[in-house]
Amino acid sequence: MPKMLHFAWFGAPGAHYWNLPSSRLYDWKRGELYMDIARLAERAFLDMVLFADIPAIPATYGNSNDHYVKHGLEVHLDPAPILAMMGGATRHIGLGATLSTSLYPPFLLARMMGTLDHLTGGRSAWNVVTSASPTAAQNYGQDDLPEHDTRYDIADEYLDLVRKLWNSWAPDAVLEDQERNVFADPAKVRPVHFEGKYFRSRGPLTVPSLPQREPVIIMAGTSPRGQRFAVTNADMVIAHKNSVADMKTYSTKLRAQLAAAGRDPRSVKIFFSIKPVMGDTEAMAKERWALNHDQADAESGLSYISAMIGIDLAKLDQDKPLPPDLKVQGMIGKLLQYTEAKKDMTLREIAKNEGMHETFPICGTPEQVADIIEQTAEEGGADGFHFRTKVGDIAYLTEIATKLMPVLRKRGLARDSYAGPTLRENLFAF
C-alpha cells in the first residue's frame, strides 16, 4: 500500500512572473489571478497554498535596490488580504501566510491570523519567520535586526504570547443567546496579562476562539537554532534540500529531536521543495529542462541568495564553491542547503539553480515524476512536498493539477477528497 502524501503550492504573490507567457492572462496586482490559483489548487486536492513574503526590496546585491527593481524581484504584495480573498473563492484548501515575529506586533498578528481563520472556516496557516533583512527592519522603524539566534529567542516568547491571545476565549464562550441578550459568557473570556522579556500584552483578543483553536504553525528553519525552534513550536516544516540523502538526514534528525523533546515524531509534517519539469515523453521533458536551464538568469539567482543570507555574493569568485565559514546573520539554512550538499558546487552553478527556482531536480513524464516522488518520499522521510515556483505561473500550476496530480491520485499517493473543513484536519488525516 503506497504512502499517502501531502502537497502544497508555494511562492510569493508579486511581480516575479511578469515576463512569463502566462502573465498576459492576468494582472499580478489584481485578485482574479489569486482566486483562480486557489480554485485550481483546490480542484487538484492540494493541501494548501502557501505564500512567502519579504517586506522590503533588498539592497544587498550591489549595495542598491536597482537590480531588484529593474527585474521585478522581491516586489511583493501583502499575502494576508490576498489569502482572505482566496478563502472566499474556495471551501477546502488551506491558506498560509509568511509573517515575521521581528516586524509585526504580537497582538496585531494574533488578531489578523485569528480573523483569517474565522473568514476561511479554519483553513489558515502561519509560516513563522524571524526575518533576515536589515532593510525590512528599517522599513518598520528599526535600525537593524538582532543576531540570528537571539531572533529565535524572541520568537519563542512571541509564539507563547500569541497562543495565549488565541486561547483567551474559551471555545464555548460565545453563546449568542438572543432571548437572554447574552453574546458571550464573561467568565470564559479573560485577559492574558502577559509580561515577558521582550513583549507584554493585556488581552483578551478581540477575536473569539478560532475554528482551529490556533492556525497551523509552519516553519522553515534549518539552522541548529531554527530546528530547535521548530521542535518546540511547529506543526509543519518546509525545507529545501538538494538530494534524497540530505532529505533523509534532515528528517531523521528532526524526528529524533522531537522524540527527545517529548513530542510524537509524527506530530510535525515534513515537506520538501520540488519543481518537476514534465513532458509527454522523457526526451521532451529533458529538452524542456535544458531550455529552462539555458534561460535561467544566474544574476537574479545570485541576487536572491545575497538577499536571503545578507551578503553581497557578487564580490565572491563565481567559479569557486561558497566558503563554508561565511558569517551569516540571514537565512543560514539557505547557505547550508549548498555547503552541505555538493561540496564542489560553484557559486555560478548555485546561482543558476536559484535562477531556475531549482532545488531537487526532477524531470520526466508525469508517470516518471510520480515514480521519483514516491521513491523520494520513502527514502527521504517526507510527509509531503511543496511545488516551489513563481506563484503567478498559472500555466505551470495547470500542468501540475491536470497532468501530475491525477497520476498521483490513481496510485494512491495523493488525496481524492478532503477529510474535513479545517486545514489541521486535512493535514493530519494521514
C-alpha positions in Angstrom: 0.0 0.0 0.0 1.6 3.3 -1.0 2.1 6.1 1.5 -0.4 9.0 1.0 1.4 12.3 0.6 0.5 15.9 1.1 1.1 18.6 -1.5 1.2 22.4 -1.4 1.7 25.3 -3.9 4.4 27.6 -2.6 5.6 31.0 -3.9 5.3 34.7 -3.3 2.4 37.0 -4.5 4.1 39.6 -6.6 5.8 40.7 -9.8 8.0 37.6 -10.2 6.2 36.2 -13.1 5.8 39.4 -15.0 7.8 38.2 -18.0 6.3 34.7 -18.3 3.9 34.0 -21.2 1.0 33.4 -18.7 1.5 37.0 -17.4 -0.6 38.1 -20.4 -3.6 36.4 -19.0 -3.6 38.1 -15.6 -2.5 41.3 -13.9 -0.5 40.2 -10.8 -1.8 43.1 -8.9 -5.5 42.0 -9.2 -7.4 39.4 -7.2 -8.6 37.3 -10.2 -5.2 35.7 -10.5 -5.0 34.5 -6.9 -8.6 33.4 -6.8 -8.1 31.3 -9.9 -4.9 29.8 -8.4 -6.9 28.9 -5.2 -9.7 27.3 -7.2 -7.3 25.3 -9.4 -5.3 24.1 -6.4 -8.5 23.0 -4.7 -9.7 21.1 -7.7 -6.4 19.2 -7.6 -6.9 18.5 -3.9 -3.7 20.2 -2.8 -3.5 20.7 1.0 -2.7 24.4 0.8 -1.4 27.4 -1.0 1.5 28.9 1.0 2.8 32.4 0.4 6.3 33.6 1.1 6.9 37.3 1.9 9.8 39.6 2.0 8.5 43.0 3.3 11.4 45.0 1.7 13.0 45.5 -1.6 16.5 44.3 -0.8 19.6 46.4 -1.3 22.2 43.6 -0.7 23.3 42.9 -4.2 25.4 45.7 -5.5 24.5 47.7 -2.3 21.4 49.0 -4.1 17.7 48.4 -4.8 18.4 48.8 -8.6 18.8 45.2 -9.7 15.7 44.1 -7.8 13.5 46.9 -9.1 14.8 46.6 -12.6 13.9 42.9 -12.8 10.8 42.9 -10.6 12.5 40.8 -7.9 11.1 40.8 -4.4 8.3 43.2 -5.4 5.7 41.6 -3.2 2.1 42.2 -2.3 1.0 41.6 1.3 -0.1 38.0 1.5 -2.7 38.3 4.2 -5.5 40.2 2.4 -4.9 38.1 -0.7 -5.5 34.9 1.3 -8.8 36.3 2.6 -9.9 36.8 -0.9 -8.8 33.3 -1.9 -10.7 31.9 1.1 -13.9 33.5 -0.2 -13.4 31.8 -3.6 -12.9 28.3 -2.1 -14.2 25.9 0.6 -11.4 23.4 1.4 -7.9 24.4 0.5 -5.6 25.6 3.3 -4.2 29.2 3.1 -0.8 30.1 4.6 0.9 33.4 5.1 4.5 34.1 5.9 4.7 36.8 8.7 7.6 37.9 10.7 8.0 37.9 14.5 10.6 40.7 14.2 8.2 43.1 12.4 4.6 42.5 13.4 3.4 43.4 17.0 2.1 40.2 18.5 -1.4 41.4 19.2 -1.7 42.6 15.6 -0.6 39.3 14.1 -2.8 37.3 16.5 -5.8 39.3 15.6 -5.1 39.2 11.8 -4.5 35.5 11.7 -7.5 34.9 14.0 -9.7 36.9 11.6 -8.3 34.9 8.7 -9.1 31.6 10.4 -12.7 32.7 11.0 -13.2 34.0 7.5 -11.9 30.8 5.9 -13.7 28.4 8.4 -10.5 27.2 9.9 -8.1 27.0 6.9 -5.4 29.4 8.0 -1.7 28.7 8.5 1.2 30.9 9.6 4.7 30.4 8.3 6.7 31.8 11.1 9.9 33.7 10.2 12.2 35.9 12.2 13.3 37.9 9.1 16.8 38.3 7.8 16.8 41.6 6.1 18.1 44.8 7.7 16.2 46.7 5.0 13.0 45.2 6.2 13.8 46.2 9.8 14.5 49.8 8.6 11.1 49.8 6.8 9.5 49.1 10.2 11.4 51.8 12.0 14.3 49.7 13.4 18.0 50.2 12.8 18.7 46.6 12.4 17.7 43.1 13.5 19.1 41.2 16.5 21.7 38.5 15.7 20.4 35.2 14.3 20.0 33.1 17.5 18.6 36.0 19.5 15.8 36.4 16.9 14.7 32.9 17.7 14.8 33.5 21.4 12.5 36.5 20.8 10.3 34.3 18.5 9.9 31.7 21.3 8.3 34.3 23.6 6.3 35.8 20.7 4.7 32.4 20.0 3.9 31.9 23.7 2.1 35.3 23.7 0.1 34.9 20.5 -1.0 31.4 21.6 -2.2 32.9 24.9 -4.1 35.5 23.0 -5.8 32.9 20.7 -6.8 31.0 23.7 -8.0 34.0 25.8 -11.6 33.0 24.6 -12.8 29.5 25.7 -14.2 27.5 22.8 -17.7 27.7 24.3 -17.6 31.3 25.4 -19.8 32.6 22.6 -23.5 32.0 23.3 -25.3 34.4 21.0 -28.4 33.9 23.2 -30.9 36.4 21.7 -33.6 35.6 24.2 -31.4 36.5 27.2 -29.5 39.2 25.2 -26.2 37.5 26.0 -23.5 37.4 23.4 -20.8 35.6 25.4 -20.0 34.3 28.9 -17.7 36.8 30.6 -16.3 34.1 32.8 -14.9 32.4 29.7 -13.1 35.4 28.3 -10.1 36.6 30.2 -7.1 39.0 29.8 -3.7 37.3 29.5 -1.7 40.0 31.4 1.5 38.8 29.6 4.8 40.2 30.9 7.8 38.8 29.1 11.4 39.8 28.5 10.6 41.2 25.0 6.8 41.6 24.9 3.8 42.5 27.0 0.1 42.5 26.3 -3.1 42.8 28.3 -5.6 40.9 26.1 -8.0 39.4 25.7 -8.0 39.1 21.9 -10.9 40.9 20.2 -11.5 37.7 18.1 -13.4 34.8 19.6 -11.9 31.3 19.8 -10.7 30.2 16.4 -12.2 27.3 14.4 -8.8 25.5 14.6 -8.1 27.0 18.1 -4.7 28.0 16.5 -3.6 28.4 12.9 -1.4 25.6 11.6 2.2 26.7 12.5 4.7 26.3 9.7 8.5 26.9 10.0 11.4 26.6 7.6 14.4 26.9 9.9 17.2 24.5 9.0 19.9 26.0 11.2 20.5 24.3 14.5 18.7 27.1 16.4 15.9 27.1 13.8 15.4 23.4 14.2 15.1 23.7 18.0 12.5 26.4 17.4 10.6 24.1 15.1 10.8 21.2 17.5 9.2 23.3 20.2 6.5 25.1 18.1 5.8 23.7 14.6 3.0 21.6 13.2 4.8 21.5 9.8 8.2 22.3 8.4 9.3 23.1 4.9 12.8 22.6 3.7 14.8 22.9 0.5 17.2 20.0 0.1 19.3 19.1 -3.0 19.4 15.3 -2.6 17.5 12.4 -1.1 20.4 11.9 1.2 20.1 15.4 2.5 16.3 14.9 3.0 16.9 11.7 5.0 19.5 13.4 7.2 17.2 16.3 7.9 14.0 14.2 8.6 15.8 11.7 10.7 17.5 14.4 12.8 14.3 16.4 13.2 12.2 13.4 14.3 14.9 12.4 16.8 14.8 15.9 18.3 11.0 15.7 18.5 11.2 12.4 20.4 13.9 13.8 22.7 11.7 16.8 23.4 8.8 14.5 24.4 6.8 15.1 21.2 5.4 12.4 18.9 8.0 12.3 16.0 5.0 12.2 13.6 3.4 15.3 15.1 5.2 17.6 12.7 4.7 17.2 9.0 7.9 17.5 6.9 7.6 19.0 3.4 10.4 19.2 0.9 10.6 21.6 -2.1 10.3 20.2 -5.6 9.8 21.7 -9.1 9.2 18.9 -11.5 9.8 19.5 -15.2 7.5 17.4 -17.3 6.9 16.4 -20.9 4.7 14.0 -22.8 7.9 11.9 -23.4 11.1 11.7 -21.4 13.0 13.3 -24.3 10.6 16.2 -24.3 11.0 16.7 -20.6 14.8 16.7 -20.8 14.7 19.2 -23.7 12.4 21.4 -21.6 14.7 21.2 -18.6 17.7 22.1 -20.7 15.8 25.1 -22.1 14.9 26.2 -18.6 18.5 25.9 -17.5 19.7 27.9 -20.5 17.1 30.6 -20.0 17.6 30.9 -16.2 19.0 34.2 -15.1 22.0 33.4 -12.9 22.4 37.0 -11.8 18.9 37.0 -10.5 19.6 33.8 -8.6 22.8 35.4 -7.2 20.9 38.5 -6.1 18.2 36.3 -4.4 20.7 34.3 -2.4 22.5 37.6 -1.5 19.3 38.9 -0.1 18.5 35.7 1.8 21.8 35.4 3.6 22.6 39.2 3.8 25.9 39.1 1.9 26.7 40.6 -1.5 27.8 37.4 -3.3 28.8 39.4 -6.4 32.0 40.2 -4.6 33.0 36.5 -4.4 34.7 34.3 -7.1 31.8 32.8 -9.1 33.9 29.8 -10.1 34.6 28.6 -6.6 32.3 26.9 -4.0 30.7 29.0 -1.3 33.1 29.4 1.7 31.7 27.2 4.5 32.7 29.7 7.1 30.7 32.7 5.8 29.4 34.7 8.8 25.7 34.8 8.0 23.0 36.6 10.0 20.3 35.9 7.5 18.8 32.5 6.4 21.6 30.1 7.4 19.6 27.2 6.0 19.9 28.7 2.6 23.7 28.6 3.0 23.6 25.1 4.4 21.5 23.9 1.5 24.5 24.2 -0.7 27.6 23.9 1.6 26.3 20.6 3.0 25.2 19.1 -0.4 27.5 19.0 -3.4 30.8 20.2 -1.8 32.4 21.4 -5.0 29.3 23.2 -6.4 30.5 26.6 -7.6 28.7 29.8 -6.8 27.9 30.2 -10.5 26.1 26.8 -10.5 24.3 27.7 -7.3 23.1 31.0 -8.9 21.9 29.1 -12.0 19.9 26.7 -9.8 18.3 29.6 -8.0 17.6 31.3 -11.2 15.6 28.2 -12.2 14.0 28.0 -8.8 15.6 24.6 -8.7 16.2 22.6 -5.6 15.9 18.8 -6.0 15.9 18.1 -9.8 13.0 16.0 -11.1 12.5 15.6 -14.8 10.3 13.2 -16.9 6.8 12.2 -17.9 4.1 12.6 -15.3 4.4 8.9 -14.6 8.2 9.1 -14.2 7.8 12.1 -12.0 5.3 10.2 -9.8 7.8 7.4 -9.5 10.5 9.8 -8.3 8.2 11.5 -5.9 7.1 8.1 -4.4 10.7 6.9 -4.0 12.0 10.2 -2.7 9.3 10.3 0.0 10.0 6.8 1.1 13.8 7.2 1.2 13.9 10.8 2.3 11.3 10.6 5.1 8.9 13.2 3.6 5.3 13.6 4.6 4.7 15.9 1.6 6.1 18.2 -1.0 5.6 21.8 -1.9 5.9 22.9 -5.5 8.4 25.8 -5.5 7.8 28.2 -8.4 6.7 31.6 -9.3 3.3 31.7 -7.7 1.7 33.5 -10.6 2.8 30.9 -13.1 -0.7 29.6 -13.5 0.2 27.7 -16.7 2.6 25.5 -14.6 0.0 25.1 -11.9 -2.4 23.9 -14.5 0.1 21.3 -15.7 0.7 20.1 -12.2 -3.1 20.0 -11.4 -4.2 18.3 -14.7 -1.2 16.0 -15.5 0.7 15.1 -12.4 -1.9 15.1 -9.6 -4.3 12.7 -11.4 -1.4 10.2 -11.7 -0.5 10.5 -8.1 -4.2 10.1 -7.1 -4.6 7.0 -9.2 -1.6 5.4 -7.5 -2.9 6.3 -4.0 -0.2 8.8 -3.4 -2.4 11.9 -3.2 -5.9 12.5 -1.8 -9.0 12.5 -3.9 -11.1 14.3 -1.3 -10.7 16.5 1.8 -11.1 14.9 5.2 -12.7 17.8 7.0 -13.4 21.5 6.9 -10.2 22.7 8.5 -6.6 22.6 7.3 -5.5 21.0 10.6 -7.9 18.1 10.0 -6.7 17.6 6.4 -3.0 17.9 7.3 -3.2 15.3 10.0 -5.7 13.0 8.3 -2.8 10.7 7.4 
